[in-house]
Amino acid sequence: MRPGFGRPAIAGAASDSDLKHISKDILKALDLIELRVDHFSSLTDGHIVDVFKGAESLGKPLIATVRATEEGGRRDMPDSERIRLFNLIKSSADFIDIEARAEIFDKVRDIARDAGIILIASYHNFKNTPSYDELSGFITEYKERGADIVKITTTANSKDDLRTMTRITLDHHQEGIVTICMGVKGLISRLFFPSVGSLFTFASIGDSKAPGQIPVLELRQYMEALIEG
């Protein structure tokens, strides 16, 4: 399973409060909405279910993410609670995003399979960009373990890092991947990678959820001016 879009695609990363600020223009600029449950103001079951039900009415595919603090999550919670939350919201989600290196990866994969939704195995490196061989092997490993999409997010400290991630994108684009370079030097990747093979990229609704993440409307304007036109 993998999504298809008629343009370079943007997933808007949102908290519960961010949904209130999605204007018609932002909604038009979006292709998916990532609901970052670890950024929600409340983790009561009723509140979470209500947020997802409300987001469903926006008519965009939803990514359910309960990010671990080790890879950029805001709230520290046990894996057992994350599994419970994924089960709670699986009926309202089109995608589940779980860290590939999480101990609960296989359990979350099975949740996604049973629910018939797309599994994203994500990797975040906030310090650097590993070698091409390491990243290539990582994609192969997690596709074999059952990921529908492998998301590789690294930090670009140099042009060589951008070259490495560009090569990864070009060589593996047919396998279903999302590639992003974080940080100031990686900003160009959010514009460029979706045009050469990344299934989509991420932009912010409200506060940025990752280093170098820019607002949805700003990114779409760049895409329309430089790529889609």
N, C-alpha and C positions, 0 to 999 in steps of 0.2 A: 504494500500500500504506500502511495505517496501522493501528495496534493499536486494539482496543476493550476497554474495561474496564467492569465493572458498578458502579464506584465511583470517586471521585476517586483517581487512581493515584499511587503512590510508587515511584520507582526508588531503590534503596539503593546508594550509591556505596561500593565496597569495594576494598581492596587484597587481596593474596594472604593475608596473615595475618588480615585481618578475617573471612574466610570461616569461620574456626574458631569465631567468636563468634556465629554466626547461630543463635539458639535457635529453638524451635518458635514462640514468640510473635513474634519478629522476622520469621520466614518467613511467618507468617500475615498480618502487617501489610504485607508487601511485595507489589508487583505485578511488578516487574522488578529485576534486579541489574545495575548498571554495574560492570564490572571495569576498574579504572583500572590499566592495565599500567604506566604511568609511575610508579606507587607500589609496584610489586612489589619484593620484596627481591632477586630474581635475574631476569635477563633471558635466561637460557639457554633454548634452545628446549624442552628436555624439561620444565623447570619450568613454563613458560608453558602448554604443552599440558596438563600434568597439572592445573594450576589450573583451566583451562577445562573439562576433562573432569569434574573434581570438582564444579564449579559447575553443570554440566548436570544432575547427579543431584538438585539441589535443586528442580527442576521449575518454575523461573521463567524467562521470557525473559531473554536475556543481551545487554547492550550492551557491545561491545568499544571501549574508548577508549584511545588512546595520545596523550595530550594534549601539545601543543607548549608549551614553557616560556613563550612569548610570551602564551599565554592560560591560564596557571595550571598547566601541567604541572610535575612534580617533577624529571624527568630530561631533560637536554638530549641529544638524539640527532638525527642527520641524517635528512632526509626519506626517503632511500633505505632506512634501517633501519626507519622506521615503515611504509613500504609492505611491506617484507618481513614484518614482524610481523603486519600485517593479513592478508596472504596465509596466514600460518601458522595463524591462529586463525579464519579465516572459516567453516570448517566447523562450528565450535562456537558461533558467534554468531548471534543473531537480528537484531541491529542493529550497524551500524558508525557511530561518531561521529567526524567529521573537521571541523576548523575550516574554515568557509566561505572564509576568506581565505587558506588554505594554498595554496602553489604546487602541491601534489599533489592538490588537490581532485578534479580530473577523473579522475586515475588511481585514486583511492580509490573514487570513484563507480562506475567500471567494475568494480572488484573486487566491490563490493556487488551490482551488476547481474548479473555472471556467477555469483555465489554464490546469487542469489535472496533476498537479505536486505535489510532496510530501511536506507536511508541517512539519517543525521541530519547536516545542515549546521549547525554551531554557531557562534555569535558571542558573545564574552565582552568586556564592557567593565568594567574594574575601577575606573574613575574616575567615570563619570557615566551618564546616560541620554540618548542622542541624541534628536533631534526625532521626532515621529510620522511625518513624511514620509520621513525617512531610513530609519527602521526598516521602514516599510511597503514602501518601494522595495527594501529588502534582501530581504524575504520574497519579493517578486515575482521578483526577479532569480534567487535560488537555487532557487526552485521551477522556474523555466524552465530552469535548468542541470541539473536532474535530482534534486534533493533530494526525498525522500519526506516528510521532516519538517524544518522549520527551527526551530532552537532559539535563542531570543534571551535572553541573560542580561546584564542591565545592573546598575549600582549606583544604588540609590535614595538621593539626597541630600536629597530634599524630597517633600512630598505631590504636587507637580506631576509628579515623576518617576513616582510610583505611578499617577497619573491617566493619564499617557501610556501606560504599559505595560498598564494595564487596558483602555484604548481599543484598543490593538493586539490584545489577547487577544480582545476582543469582536468586533472587525471582521474578524479573520482566522481565527477558530476553525474554520471549515469547511475551511480549506486544509491542516490538519495542522501545528500549531505546538506548541512548548513554550516557555512564557514564565516567567521568574523574575527577581525583583529581589534582588540581593545586599545584604549589610550589615544592620545592626540595623533601619533603617527599612524594609527590604524583607522582613523576616520574614513579615509578614502575607501576602505574595504567594504563599508556599509553601503556605499554607492555602487562600487564596481563588482563585487563578488556575485550579487544576484543577477547581474547581466551576463555572467560567464559560467554559471553552473550551480551556485548556492540556491537552494529551493526558496529561501527567503532570508531576510535580515531582520534586525530588531531596532526599533526606535521607541522613544519614551512618550507615554501619556502622563503628564504630570512630572514628578521628579524622576531623574535618571535612575535606572535600576542597575547600571553597570558603567564602568569607566568608558567614556567616549560616546555614550549613547545620546543621540540628539533627538529633538522633538519630531514627531511623525510628519507634521506639515512641512517642516524644513527639509527633511530628507526626501519627501515626495516631490517637492519643488525642484530640488537638484536633479532627481531622476527624470522628471519631465523635461527639464531644460537640456540635460546633457545626454540622456540615453533614450527615453521613450519618444522624444520628438524626432 
